[in-house]
Amino acid sequence: MPDTPAVTARGPIARPAPLRQAAYDALTELIINGSLKPGQHLVEAELAEELGVSRQPIREALQRLHTAGWVDLRPAQGAFVHSPTTEECSQLLSVRALLETRSARDAARHATPPDAARLWELQRAGVTALGAGDARAIVEANADLHGHITLLSRNAVLAELIPQVDRRVRWYYMPIAKPRGQDAWNEHALIIEAIADGDPDLAEELMRRHTRNTTDFYCEQIAAVTASARLPVDLP
C-alpha cells in the first residue's frame, strides 16, 4: 500500500473574525432591504459609525461585497452599491424560475390540508403588507411564501439550492414589491389553490407564469430607468 502523505503545517489556523462577518452580513442586509440604494456611495467612516465598529472590518466587508457582486469598487472614487443590470436580472430570475416551478410541482404532490392552510396564512400576511404599502414586509412575506412552497416540495436539493439565490432575489424584488404586488399576490392565490387541490401540472404552470411575469416586470423597470438616465438634459 502507498504511504499516506504527511500533512505539512504552513502556519497557524486562522481565527474567526466575527466583526468582519457581522459587518458583511449587516451591510448585505442594508443593501437587500433598500436602506443602501443602487449607486449609493459607501463611505467607510460613516458606515463604521452607523454600525459601531472600526473602519477595518468595514473595509474588509466592502472587499468581500465587491467579490460577491453587491458593491462596485471604482479607482479613485471609492465603493458604491452595485446597480443590477437587465442581463443580471434575467439570468438570476430564470434560474430561480426553474427551481421554483419544480418546487410548486412537488409541493402539489405532497401538501396536506394543514400545509395548504399554512400557505393561506402566509398569503394573508402578504396581502396585509401590500395593503399597508410596506415594501419590506411585502418582500419578506413573498420570501416566506415561496420558501414554504419549497419546504412542502420535500426536495432536499431544492431546499439547498433556492436559498443561494433568495437574498439576491429579495434585493431585486424590493423596488417592484408595491407596483407588482397586487398581480403577484393574485398569482400566489392561484398557485396555492393548485397545490391544495393536488394538481402538480397546474401548480407548475402557474408558478412558471408567475416567475416569468416577475422577471418581465423587473427587466422592464430596469430598462426604463436606464433609458431615462441616458436622456439628454435640457439646459436653460
N, C-alpha and C positions, 0 to 999 in steps of 0.2 A: 504494500500500500504506500502511496506517496506520503511524504511527511507533511504534516499540517503546517502551513506557513506561519511564521511568527508575526505577531502584531507589534508594530513599532510605534511607540508613542511619539507624536510630533509636537506635543505641547499640552498644557492643561486644558481640560474640558471647559468650554465657555460657560460662564454662569448666566442664568437668565437675566434679562433686562426688563423688569416689569414696567418701569416708567416709559421706556421706549414703546413697548407693546401697548400700554394704556393710551399713550399719545396717538399712536397709529389708529387704534380702534375708535377713539373719540373723534379724531379728525375725519375718519371714514364715515362715521355716523352723521357728522355735521354736513358732510357733502351729500350723503344719501337723502337726508331729510330737508335739504334745501336751505339750511342755515348759512352754508357756504355755497354760493351760486356759481354756475359755469362761467369761466372767465374772470372770476374774482381774484385779485392779488392777495396772496397769503404772506403776511408779514410775520416773521419768526417772533419778534418781540411781543407783538400783540397777541399771537396765539399762545405764547408761553404764559403771558399774564392771565389770559382768559382761562387756561387750563390749570394754572397754579403750579407750573413746572419751570425748569430752567430751559434755556434755548437749545441745549444739546439734544435732549430727546425729541424736541420739535424738529430740529434739523435732520435727525436720523429718520424720523417718521416721514418727513417730506420726501426723502430719498426713496423710501420704500413705497410710498404712494405714487411716486413717479414711475417706478418699475412696474407697479400693478396697474397703471393706466388711469389713476384717479387725478393725478396732478401733472402739469407740464412745467418743466424747468427751462427757463429761457435765459441764455447767456446775457449777463449784464443787466438783466431785468428782475430776475427772481422766480418765485413759484406762483403758479396760477392754477385754479381749479380747471380741470380739463373740460372742454366743451364737446360733448358727444357729436359724432357725425352721423349722417343718414346711413352710411355704409356700416358703421359700427352697430347702429340700432338694428338694421336689417339682419346682420349676421347673428347677433345675440338672440334676438327675439325669434328668429327662425329655428334656432337650436332649442330654445325654450318651447316652441310650438310642438316640435317633435316629441319632446319629453312629456309634455302635459297632455297631449292627445292620447298617448298611451296610458297615462295616469287615469284619465277620465274613463277610458275603456275598461281598465282593470278595476277601477272603483265601482263601476256599474255591475261588474261580475261578483263583487264581494260584499258590497254595502248591505247592512242590516237596517231595519226600521229605526233603531236608535242612532245609527250612523247618519241616516238621512235627516233625522231630527236635529242632530248637531250641525249639519250643513245649513239647515234653515235658520238656526240660531246665528250662525256666522253671517249669513245673508242679511238678516235683520240688523246686525251690528253695522254692516257696511252701508245699508240704506239709511240708517240713523246718522252715520257720519256724513253721508252725502247731503242729507237734509240740513245738517248743521254747517255745511260748507267747510269742513275741517279736512284739508288736503292730507295732512299727516295721518289722521285717523282713517281716512279712506284708503290710503296706501297700506297701512298696517292691516286693516280689515281684509283688503284684497289678498295680501300675502297670507293671512291666516286661512282664508277660504281655500286658496289654491294649495296651500301646504296640507290642509286636512284631506283634500281630494287625493293628494299623493300618499298620505298615510293610509287611506282606505284602499289604495291600489294593492296593498300587501306586497309591493315590489321593492325589495331591499336595494336593488341597483338604482332605481329611480329615486328612492329616498336619499341615496348618497349623492347622486348627480345634480338633482334640481337645486339643492341649497347652494351649490357652487356658482350658480348664475343668479340666484334670488336677490342678492344685495344689489347687483347692478341693474336688475330688472326694477327693483324698487326705486332706484335713482332715476331711471328713465321714466317711470310711471308718474313720479311726483308732479311734473309740470302739466300733465294731462289728466290728473286724477279727477278734477272737477268738470272740465269740459267734456270729457269722455265718460264721466261717471254714470249718468242715467242709462245710457245704452249698455255700458259694461255690466251694470248690476241687473238689468233686464236679461241680458245674455246668461249671466250666472244663474238666474232663476230657472231658465230652460235647461241648463246643464244639470242642475240639482234634480229637476223633475225626471230627467232621463236616467240619472244614477239611481234615484229612488225607485223607478219603475224597472230597474234591472235590464236596461236596454243598452248594451255595450256599443253597438253600431251607431246609435243616435247620439250617445254621450260623446263618442269620439268625434263625430262630425260636427257637433255643436261646439266642442272645445276647439276644433280646428278653425271654425269660422270666427270664434271669439278671439283667439290669438292672432289670426290674420287681420281682423278689424283693428285690434290694438296696435299691431305693427304698422298698418297703413296710416292710422290716425297720427301716431307719433312721428313717422317719417314725413308726413305732410306738414306737421307743425315745424319740424326742424328745417325742412326745405323753405318754408315761408319765412322763418327767422333769418336764414342765410341769405335769401333773396333780398329781404328788407335791408340787411346790413350792407349789401352791395349797391343799393340805390345811391345815386349822386346826391350830395347835399346842396340844396339851393341857397346860395349866398345872397344876402341882402344887397 
